[in-house]
Amino acid sequence: MKKGTMIGVFICLSLLLSGCRVVWHDPSLALNNKNVLARNIVSTHIKIYGELTGSESITVTGDSNLKKGVKLSIAIQEYVRRPGLSKNHVLSGEQPTGPIVAEKEVTVGSNGHFTTEIDRNGSKTMSKLTITFKPENQSESIKEFYGKYGEKISNTDSSITTIQYTHDGKDYRGHQVYGIVGSTGTKSPLWSIYSGAVEDEIIEVTAAEGTPDWTFQHLEKAVQDLDYETFMKFQNQNNPTFYKEQARWFEEVMFTEAKGKDVKLAVLGFKQIDETTGTVNFHVNMQQSEGSEAYTNNTVTYECIKAGNTWLINDLPFEQIVSESGDITVYFKPGDEAKGQSTLEDTEKLVNFYSKQFNWDPSPITIKLYSTNEEISATVPSPSLAGWNETGESLKINTADKIEDTFSILSHELTHKMLSDLTNDNAAIYLQEGFATYLQNRVQKDEAGAIYFDDELVDTNTKKAIENNPKVLSIEELNELSYSDDIFTIYRDGYLMSNYLIKTYGMEKFSEVLNDLAAYEYIDKRIEHKMETIQPLTIEAFEKVYGPVDALSKEYIDYYSD
């Protein structure tokens, strides 16, 4: 479930695997990449990491996947001091900065390494040090590789910040990481996100009761103290789906903390609209891996309402559109009406198609559309998501991509919704991901908008997946994996298993497995939180329908070995 954020260049040429219950928007995981290939896009990702050390002068040491000869611009800007400024505001990366007090250029050497020293010019104030890739500063050969205006670079995750700017009347796309320099110096990782540059502070509630600050200080402290009851007091119970999602959000924080990974919540700012409404911008820092000093940089803006003496969080400021049947609701941001309408139309078509093909009687469907992966991630919380679905929660979709890519994500997430309905949410992780990836590749939309099965595409992509990596895991091995393990294997091998079972034994037999799982009691938890129960149930259902799983595993492994 957690995607790494280390250095890597991903060229969209190999057809591997795309989509997941939590869809990582990463071209290196594309099983069905025909849309990208058809547009002849080379999606080059750049990543940079490193460390800042020193006091009066700062030594910048880093590594990257950048080509030798790339020039990086380094700048130091002091943070603007203001009343009430906290470390959390500074760590967010969005605290205003003043003029540049020092700047320098460094050239990337062999193997992407770079190092230099920059003088602080006497500065003794907490500052932000940025390292920026600027296309206009590069040599002609570098421009040819990355694009004259940076147009060949496609960074879609939170490991590096993309910046849009104008230079000499031309629009450019640059890429930036930063670190925080303390007043007396620093020893800090370099990232596009908060990376532990300043020691954690103990949050204390000091604001006057009933003020927005009082609410938000309580929220920050509740997350820090893992205080579920206090956190939920500041969520709007009259918005039941959102209230459920916020309860699950906190449960995910506790689940993540129990695995040794930290989650932080900071309030970046509150904007009061009138006496009873406003918006609050939250910053959610998620530790990338246990023991890592790298944290994600996810932000989300929620609507707030005042109830008595308390401000309550009330989801994003969405508008909505509802199907004629009343069973499908799509929430979208103001200005995104066209995306909302398109999503509703595609959802109606997919639900109708799935219902006929799989005898699915869907429960009501709620879909929320977001602008970025980072925004979805902040609401879950989990790093860099393009799509999300869990029983009792909304389907969450990033609509920043092309329409055909959004359709692909939607088909995947609706498969999860269907499979949860058909199994009472008792399907193992690899069955959920495998079947969703199978339908994501098999279910396509023609130019007229009609939905159809593309079995030829499934055969082609299956062949390419095996050519790329002939090793196939057994059901017993898949049964041991969680989202914290090899995420690629869960989707790829789960897909191969689903494809084999349906192609060899038919959908009717496959449906018997789902019906057997539906007989078990529903457990009101996210799928990863209950895998100790549902993984064994899936094995039992397989054996009841297909026979011993060791023999079944040998069958499909042999099938792909031929």
C-alpha positions in Angstrom: 0.0 0.0 0.0 2.9 2.4 0.6 4.8 3.4 -2.4 8.5 4.2 -2.0 9.8 7.7 -2.6 13.4 6.9 -3.4 15.2 8.0 -6.6 13.9 6.6 -9.9 13.2 7.5 -13.5 10.1 5.7 -14.8 9.7 5.5 -18.6 6.2 4.4 -19.7 7.3 1.7 -22.0 6.8 -1.6 -20.1 3.3 -2.8 -19.6 2.9 -4.1 -16.1 0.1 -3.2 -13.7 -2.1 -0.3 -13.0 -4.8 0.3 -10.4 -5.5 -0.9 -6.9 -8.0 -0.5 -4.1 -5.7 2.3 -3.3 -4.6 3.3 -6.7 -1.0 4.5 -6.9 -0.7 6.8 -9.8 2.7 5.5 -11.0 3.5 4.6 -14.6 5.9 2.0 -13.5 2.9 0.0 -12.3 1.0 0.1 -15.5 -0.4 -3.2 -16.8 -2.8 -1.5 -19.2 -0.8 1.5 -20.5 -2.4 1.6 -24.0 -3.7 5.2 -23.4 -0.3 6.5 -22.5 1.4 4.7 -25.4 -1.2 5.9 -27.8 -0.4 9.5 -26.9 3.4 8.8 -27.3 4.1 10.4 -24.0 7.4 9.7 -22.3 6.7 10.4 -18.6 10.1 11.1 -17.0 10.0 11.5 -13.2 12.8 13.3 -11.4 13.5 12.8 -7.7 16.0 14.4 -5.4 17.0 13.6 -1.8 19.8 14.5 0.5 20.8 16.3 3.7 21.6 19.8 5.0 24.2 20.3 7.7 26.0 23.3 9.3 25.3 26.6 11.0 26.8 29.8 9.6 27.2 28.1 6.2 25.1 25.2 5.1 26.6 22.1 3.4 24.1 20.7 0.8 24.7 17.0 -0.1 22.3 15.1 -2.3 21.6 12.4 -4.8 19.1 12.3 -7.6 18.2 10.5 -10.8 19.2 13.6 -12.8 21.5 13.5 -15.8 25.1 14.6 -15.3 25.4 18.4 -16.0 22.0 19.4 -14.7 22.2 22.8 -12.9 20.3 23.2 -9.7 19.5 26.6 -8.2 19.8 26.9 -4.4 18.2 29.7 -2.4 17.8 30.6 1.3 14.8 32.7 2.5 14.1 33.6 6.1 10.6 32.7 7.4 8.4 35.7 8.2 7.9 36.0 11.9 4.4 36.7 13.1 2.4 36.4 16.4 1.3 32.8 17.0 3.8 31.3 14.6 4.4 27.7 15.6 6.8 25.0 14.5 4.0 23.2 12.8 3.3 26.2 10.5 6.9 26.4 9.6 7.2 22.6 9.0 4.3 22.8 6.6 6.4 24.5 4.0 3.6 27.1 3.4 4.6 29.6 6.0 5.5 32.9 4.1 9.1 33.6 3.5 10.9 36.9 3.0 13.5 37.9 0.3 16.3 35.6 -0.7 19.3 36.1 1.6 21.7 33.8 -0.2 21.7 31.9 -3.5 24.0 29.6 -5.4 24.1 27.1 -8.3 25.4 23.6 -8.2 26.0 21.1 -11.0 25.0 17.5 -10.8 27.9 15.1 -11.2 28.2 11.4 -12.0 25.4 9.1 -10.7 23.2 12.1 -9.9 25.3 13.2 -6.9 25.8 16.9 -6.0 27.3 18.8 -3.1 28.1 22.4 -2.3 28.3 24.9 0.5 26.2 28.1 0.8 26.9 30.9 3.2 23.9 32.2 5.2 25.3 35.8 5.1 24.8 36.3 8.8 21.2 35.1 8.9 20.2 33.9 12.4 16.5 33.3 11.6 14.8 30.0 10.9 14.9 29.8 7.1 13.8 27.7 4.1 16.5 26.3 1.8 15.1 25.4 -1.7 16.8 23.4 -4.5 15.1 24.0 -7.8 15.4 22.4 -11.2 14.8 25.2 -13.7 14.5 24.2 -17.4 15.7 27.6 -18.7 19.1 27.2 -17.0 20.0 24.0 -18.6 22.3 23.2 -21.6 20.7 22.3 -24.9 21.3 18.6 -24.4 19.7 18.7 -21.0 16.7 20.6 -22.4 16.3 18.1 -25.2 16.0 15.3 -22.6 13.7 17.0 -20.0 11.9 19.4 -22.4 12.7 23.0 -23.2 10.1 24.1 -20.8 10.2 21.1 -18.5 7.2 19.6 -20.4 8.7 16.0 -20.6 8.8 15.7 -16.8 5.7 14.3 -15.1 6.0 14.2 -11.3 2.7 13.0 -9.9 3.5 12.0 -6.3 4.6 14.0 -3.2 8.3 13.2 -3.3 9.0 16.4 -5.2 7.1 19.6 -5.7 6.1 20.8 -9.2 6.1 24.6 -9.6 4.6 26.6 -12.5 6.2 29.9 -13.3 6.8 32.5 -16.0 10.3 33.6 -17.2 10.9 36.1 -20.0 7.2 35.8 -21.1 7.4 31.9 -21.3 5.7 29.4 -19.1 7.9 26.8 -17.4 7.4 23.8 -15.2 10.1 23.5 -12.5 10.7 21.0 -9.7 11.7 21.8 -6.2 12.7 20.2 -2.9 13.5 22.0 0.4 14.9 21.7 3.8 14.5 23.8 7.0 17.4 25.7 8.5 17.1 26.4 12.2 18.2 29.7 13.8 21.4 28.2 15.1 22.0 25.7 12.2 20.7 22.4 11.1 21.1 18.7 10.5 18.2 18.0 8.3 17.1 15.7 5.5 16.4 17.4 2.2 12.9 16.7 0.8 9.9 18.4 -0.8 8.2 17.7 2.5 8.7 18.0 6.2 11.5 15.7 7.2 12.0 16.2 10.9 14.1 19.3 10.5 12.9 20.7 13.8 12.2 18.7 16.9 8.6 17.9 17.6 6.9 20.2 20.1 4.4 19.3 22.7 1.1 20.8 21.6 -0.7 22.8 24.3 -4.2 24.3 24.1 -3.7 28.0 24.9 -6.5 29.7 22.8 -9.7 31.0 24.3 -12.5 28.4 24.4 -14.9 28.7 21.4 -12.4 30.3 19.1 -11.3 28.6 15.9 -7.8 28.3 17.3 -9.2 26.5 20.4 -10.8 23.9 18.1 -7.8 23.4 15.9 -5.3 23.1 18.8 -7.6 20.4 20.3 -7.5 18.6 17.0 -3.7 18.8 16.7 -3.3 17.6 20.2 -5.9 14.8 19.8 -3.9 13.3 16.9 -0.6 13.7 18.8 -2.1 12.0 21.8 -4.1 9.4 19.8 -7.2 10.7 21.6 -10.1 9.4 19.4 -13.0 10.7 21.5 -11.6 14.3 21.5 -10.9 14.2 17.7 -14.4 13.0 16.9 -16.0 15.8 19.0 -14.9 18.3 16.3 -16.4 16.4 13.4 -19.9 17.1 12.0 -22.2 14.1 13.0 -24.9 15.5 10.7 -22.8 14.6 7.7 -22.8 10.8 8.3 -20.6 9.7 5.5 -17.9 12.2 6.3 -18.3 11.5 10.0 -17.7 7.8 9.2 -14.7 8.7 7.1 -13.2 10.8 9.8 -13.6 8.0 12.3 -11.8 5.7 9.8 -9.2 8.4 9.3 -8.3 8.3 13.0 -8.4 4.5 13.1 -5.9 4.6 10.2 -3.6 6.9 12.2 -3.7 4.5 15.2 -3.1 1.5 12.9 -0.2 3.3 11.2 1.3 4.3 14.5 1.1 0.8 15.8 3.2 -0.3 12.8 5.9 2.2 13.9 5.1 5.0 11.4 4.3 8.5 12.5 1.4 10.7 11.4 1.2 14.4 12.2 -1.6 16.9 11.8 -1.0 20.7 11.6 -3.4 23.6 10.9 -2.0 25.9 8.3 -4.7 28.5 8.5 -8.4 29.3 9.1 -10.5 31.7 6.9 -13.7 32.8 8.5 -16.5 33.5 6.0 -19.2 34.6 8.4 -20.2 34.0 12.0 -20.9 30.3 11.5 -18.9 29.2 8.5 -15.3 29.1 7.4 -12.6 27.0 5.9 -9.5 25.4 7.5 -6.4 24.2 5.7 -4.9 21.1 7.2 -1.4 19.7 6.7 -1.0 15.9 7.1 2.6 14.6 7.5 2.9 10.8 7.1 6.2 9.0 7.7 7.2 7.1 4.5 8.5 4.1 6.3 9.4 2.9 9.8 12.5 4.8 11.0 12.6 7.1 8.0 13.1 10.8 8.4 11.0 11.5 5.3 7.4 12.6 5.7 4.8 13.3 3.0 3.5 16.8 2.4 -0.3 16.4 2.0 -2.7 19.3 2.4 -6.5 19.5 2.3 -9.0 22.4 2.9 -12.2 21.5 4.8 -15.3 23.5 5.3 -16.1 24.4 8.9 -19.4 25.2 10.6 -19.9 26.6 14.1 -22.3 24.7 16.4 -22.7 26.4 19.7 -19.3 27.1 21.2 -17.4 24.7 18.8 -16.3 24.7 15.2 -16.9 21.4 13.4 -15.1 20.0 10.4 -17.6 19.4 7.6 -15.8 17.9 4.6 -14.5 19.8 1.5 -16.7 22.6 0.2 -18.3 20.2 -2.4 -21.2 20.6 -4.7 -23.2 17.6 -5.8 -25.1 15.9 -8.6 -27.4 13.0 -8.1 -28.6 10.3 -10.5 -32.3 10.1 -11.5 -32.6 6.9 -9.4 -31.1 8.7 -6.4 -28.7 5.8 -5.9 -25.5 7.6 -7.1 -24.2 10.9 -5.7 -21.1 12.6 -7.1 -19.5 15.4 -5.1 -17.3 17.8 -6.9 -15.5 21.1 -6.3 -17.0 24.4 -7.5 -16.0 24.9 -11.1 -15.8 21.1 -11.8 -19.4 20.6 -12.9 -18.3 19.0 -16.2 -16.1 16.5 -14.4 -19.0 15.7 -12.0 -21.4 15.1 -14.8 -18.9 13.0 -16.8 -18.2 10.9 -13.7 -21.9 10.4 -13.0 -22.5 9.3 -16.6 -19.6 6.8 -16.6 -20.7 5.5 -13.2 -24.2 4.9 -14.3 -22.9 3.0 -17.4 -20.5 0.9 -15.4 -23.0 0.1 -12.6 -25.5 -1.0 -15.2 -22.9 -3.1 -17.0 -21.6 -4.7 -13.8 -25.1 -5.4 -12.6 -26.0 -7.3 -15.7 -22.8 -9.2 -16.0 -22.3 -10.1 -12.3 -25.8 -10.1 -10.9 -24.9 -7.2 -8.6 -27.6 -5.2 -6.8 -25.6 -2.2 -5.7 -26.0 -0.4 -2.5 -26.0 3.4 -2.7 -22.8 4.9 -4.2 -21.2 8.1 -3.2 -18.2 9.4 -5.2 -16.0 12.4 -4.3 -13.8 14.1 -6.8 -10.4 15.6 -5.8 -7.9 17.8 -7.6 -4.7 15.9 -6.6 -3.4 12.6 -5.3 -2.0 14.5 -2.2 -5.5 15.8 -1.4 -7.1 12.4 -1.5 -4.2 11.0 0.6 -4.7 13.6 3.3 -8.3 12.5 3.7 -7.5 8.8 4.2 -4.6 9.2 5.4 -2.1 7.3 3.1 0.6 8.6 0.8 0.0 9.5 -2.9 -3.4 8.0 -3.8 -5.2 8.4 -7.1 -8.3 6.4 -6.0 -9.8 4.9 -2.9 -12.7 2.7 -1.8 -13.7 1.1 1.5 -17.1 -0.1 2.6 -19.0 2.6 4.4 -16.9 5.4 2.8 -17.0 7.3 -0.4 -15.2 6.3 -3.6 -12.5 8.9 -4.0 -11.1 9.7 -7.4 -8.4 12.1 -8.6 -9.8 13.8 -11.7 -6.6 15.8 -12.6 -5.7 13.2 -15.3 -7.1 12.6 -18.7 -10.7 11.5 -19.0 -9.8 8.0 -20.1 -7.4 7.6 -17.1 -10.2 8.7 -14.8 -12.5 6.1 -16.3 -9.9 3.4 -15.7 -9.6 4.4 -12.0 -13.4 4.5 -11.7 -13.8 1.1 -13.2 -11.3 -0.3 -10.7 -12.8 1.4 -7.6 -16.4 0.4 -8.6 -15.2 -3.2 -8.9 -14.1 -2.9 -5.3 -17.5 -1.5 -4.4 -19.2 -4.4 -6.2 -16.9 -7.1 -4.7 -17.5 -5.7 -1.2 -21.2 -5.8 -1.8 -21.1 -9.4 -3.2 -18.9 -10.7 -0.4 -20.1 -8.7 2.6 -16.6 -7.1 2.5 -14.9 -10.4 3.4 -12.7 -10.9 0.3 -8.9 -11.1 0.9 -6.7 -8.2 -0.2 -5.3 -10.1 -3.2 -8.8 -11.2 -4.3 -10.0 -7.6 -4.1 -7.0 -6.1 -5.9 -6.7 -9.0 -8.4 -10.3 -8.9 -9.6 -10.4 -5.1 -9.6 -7.2 -5.0 -11.8 -8.7 -7.8 -14.0 -11.9 -5.8 -14.7 -9.9 -2.5 -15.0 -8.2 -4.1 -18.0 -11.1 -6.1 -19.4 -13.8 -3.4 -19.2 -13.3 -0.7 -21.8 -15.3 2.2 -23.3 -15.6 2.7 -27.1 -15.6 6.0 -28.9 -19.4 6.2 -28.6 -19.2 5.7 -24.8 -20.5 2.1 -24.8 -19.0 -0.3 -22.2 -17.7 -3.7 -23.4 -15.3 -6.6 -22.5 -11.9 -6.5 -24.3 -10.7 -10.0 -23.8 -8.0 -9.6 -26.5 -6.5 -6.7 -24.4 -6.5 -8.9 -21.3 -4.7 -11.7 -23.2 -2.1 -9.2 -24.5 -1.4 -7.6 -21.2 -1.3 -10.9 -19.4 1.3 -12.2 -21.8 3.4 -9.0 -21.3 3.1 -9.3 -17.5 4.5 -12.8 -17.6 7.3 -11.8 -20.1 8.3 -9.1 -17.8 8.5 -11.4 -14.8 7.8 -15.2 -15.1 7.6 -15.8 -11.4 4.0 -16.2 -10.1 3.2 -16.5 -6.4 0.9 -19.2 -5.0 -2.3 -18.5 -3.2 -0.7 -19.3 0.1 2.0 -16.8 -0.6 -0.4 -14.1 -1.7 -2.4 -14.8 1.5 0.4 -13.6 3.6 0.8 -10.2 1.9 -0.6 -6.9 3.1 -0.5 -3.4 1.6 2.7 -2.8 3.6 4.5 -5.5 1.6 5.2 -5.7 -2.1 2.3 -3.7 -3.5 3.1 -4.6 -7.1 2.9 -8.3 -6.4 -0.5 -8.2 -4.8 -2.1 -6.6 -7.8 -0.1 -8.4 -10.5 -0.4 -11.9 -9.1 -3.9 -11.3 -7.8 -4.8 -10.3 -11.4 -3.1 -13.4 -12.8 -5.0 -15.6 -10.4 -8.3 -14.0 -11.1 -7.7 -14.2 -14.9 -6.9 -17.9 -14.7 -9.8 -18.9 -12.5 -12.4 -17.0 -14.7 -10.8 -18.2 -18.0 -10.5 -21.8 -16.8 -13.5 -22.4 -14.6 -15.9 -19.6 -15.6 -17.5 -16.7 -13.8 -20.2 -18.9 -12.3 -17.6 -20.8 -10.2 -15.8 -17.6 -9.3 -19.2 -16.2 -8.1 -19.6 -19.2 -5.8 -16.5 -18.1 -3.9 -18.0 -14.6 -3.5 -21.4 -16.1 -2.4 -19.6 -18.2 0.2 -17.8 -15.2 1.6 -21.0 -13.2 1.8 -22.4 -15.7 4.3 -19.9 -14.5 6.9 -20.6 -11.6 9.3 -19.5 -8.1 8.2 -16.6 -6.7 10.1 -16.8 -2.9 10.3 -13.1 -2.2 9.6 -10.9 -1.3 6.6 -9.8 -4.3 4.8 -6.1 -4.2 5.9 -7.3 -3.9 9.5 -9.2 -7.2 9.4 -7.0 -9.3 7.1 -6.2 -11.8 9.9 -9.9 -12.8 9.7 -10.8 -12.4 6.1 -7.6 -13.9 4.5 -8.3 -17.4 6.0 -12.0 -17.1 5.0 -11.0 -16.6 1.4 -8.8 -19.7 1.5 -11.7 -21.7 2.9 -14.0 -20.4 0.1 -11.5 -21.3 -2.5 -11.1 -24.8 -1.2 -14.9 -25.3 -1.0 -15.3 -24.3 -4.6 -12.0 -25.4 -6.4 -10.5 -27.9 -4.0 -7.2 -27.8 -2.1 -5.4 -24.4 -2.7 -2.0 -26.0 -3.1 -3.2 -28.0 -6.1 -5.1 -24.9 -7.4 -1.9 -22.8 -7.1 0.1 -25.4 -9.0 -2.5 -25.4 -11.7 -2.3 -21.7 -12.5 1.4 -21.4 -11.9 1.9 -24.3 -14.5 -0.6 -22.5 -16.7 1.5 -19.4 -16.9 4.8 -21.4 -17.2 3.7 -23.0 -20.4 
